[in-house]
Amino acid sequence: MKKGISSLELAALVNELQFLAKGKISQIYHKDQEVILQLHATGEGKQLLKIIPGKYLSLTNEKESALRPSGFCMQLRKYLSNAFIKSITQKDAERIVVFEFEKKETFYLIIELFSKGNVVLTDKDYTIISVFVWQKWKDRTVKPKEIYKFPEPGQNWKKISETDLSTILKKSEKRNLATCLATELNLGGVYAEEVLKRINVNKEISPKEGNAKKIIAEIKKMIKEIKEPKGYIYDEDITPFPLQNQKEKSITKTYNEAISTINPFHIKSPYEKKITALKNTIEHQEDAIAMQEQNIEENTQKGELIYEKYQPLQKLLDIVKEMKKTKEWNEIETALKKEKKIKSVDLKNKTVMIEL
């Protein structure tokens, strides 16, 4: 099941979220890996926007809050409570959303949905006020008082020209055209393959054989489709428009509604119960093996010790056998207790404990 979103999918989500512009923040919640903005949208009433850094953001009907707000949550409340959303934009074609807020001053809430993700609050000059998690990258540092720097951008599939794409295709060293479009054009695997299916091109051909004009024409069609997206839920994916030659399990009125069904912290599988049962069986077997190995080690040590003390033990055993012929067990017990090596005598079970 899907656990995050691509650049194109984020563009679809941002298009749907435009109705939140001019909305007013009324409350902010933070629990575990989720940040939820509660706001009042003009003409739409109360809305809850769930943000999971590194995964996705979407409207939701549920909210959870920690018993005690985190420091990050308190900072967001301090600066953004009663602030109005001025704009919601995707940074180029990156998996980054920028919320611009207006209060007495301007603030930005930058949501990173790539890698491990982050949520960053800055002032109008992009000086970081607070951050979900401090991060140190090769070319930038994300922590309070630093100037926020956007990551170095990749190719923008929304605006790339035919000439630029032709150059990319000619210079690409990727093994096939689908991989080239997915990585070098920032489309992601699903939509790179979808473009090629729509123009009837084999995804395995060399990038150098790709037709830039046809590819761009199809991307432009997709851009139109995501202006008013729906949610198409498949076994392994959730897309803002139908995929060629695939049958969706269900369709939702909005892409947000479909995305909100994602559980990024849990892999749903029809074999989950069986996998869990097998893991438990393996765990029990490993415990049993460990116990047997321990028993083997202990018994080996006992055997070696008995072998080492064989002669005195055999002599003692012979004495006991001789005494049994003429004496009762209580008499044998009294006699044996005089020996220093005898620790105890159990008449009931007819056993003797010897210190070796």
Steps between C-alpha positions, in 0.01 A plus 500: 500500500604856428700673776591837347428723203680608183557848362205473260269373774603786725413742221151346487461534877613862500247578226223355717614688810469844342159549663685526833661828390365783717414241765578585863699275734303422817708223659810287444564145622811286503522134595780262409570548128188702417432873501139611453390851412142580594359794308183667387475521120276764347173341392618152605518525879734301723777307324779275630821473302723207596872526429734201524855617415667288236169333410204717400245759605124486458171607648373274777199457726694386804750662730713377786697718736762421759408542866766770516579707187856466370732799486461504122121500531512788748716701262258442212209608720687810613571626149216356290188505722242731337727547198348498151628279220605731217619234257572127460760408239717212390867596472572451127452126442651399833323310776481819705191703590524860617220658705520879523327641810402856582454635849664826606800356319555245225601142585571195288430138590711280274407132479762260364360170377824350368746278688422504876307824456464811713271787595672838525361830629680814377450875504453712186875487429510119533687510829401180679294553816424137580542163336343156536842336507851649476684379190851537363543445128805527279395839364257634760416501870140496622479636853379815680669833413640360173378636166285232340643384168289299261672184372667525160208456255475222246338526158154655501268277296235775513707750303769309310536588132524258211859611438605439861332160512667399172836589653425295812399198292813518284736533797326252730689191606196334658429144392162582343263786417263436792782525755628817335160674522442374854828626642642769272165667430376450857178325388529188715470144373120473478452813290809449284357165394151649463628764257663230286190278505288789380727570204548127427874492562688206652638607837815290445631694200809718536442860616669613178209349304241701692281755322516818710211667317255214567612462860449869579161502329386213724639663814301813417184288481579360846548852635147584383364182660644580842339843509178329608615155612308207641637211700561166327589230749690195373653207687843663513436864421270801527499735201324829407385363163436150359797291388509329161418128496433483873174454689456712810348355819308820571470865400464796737366847424829664592864396505526619860233253601691214340837605644352520851457120489878452504654356814870572449606327822343166427536265205168335428532153353259212443775275634562706814344248743690214340825697513442583868424135580815384319709760683361377832575139405855591401544691826380201707726265303798728551428508875474120505829468310669738742369297795621175344842650433518610863399151617759342272770725640402431862471124449831492313668672796335253738611207289857625483507552877360153568755347264777691678382371842403157374719289732395655836136503387513136397664411831224682693233328290652160574503577875129593492416181310684289759331681790156437345556128539520515880364841612177702484490833318493704821821328608653568159398866535675531837815342363507710182452829686835443666666540159605864426406482131142391572274806502166326557322165500136466385352182647166546322649513152809298596738764362830643622638849421879512473723808479749468217 
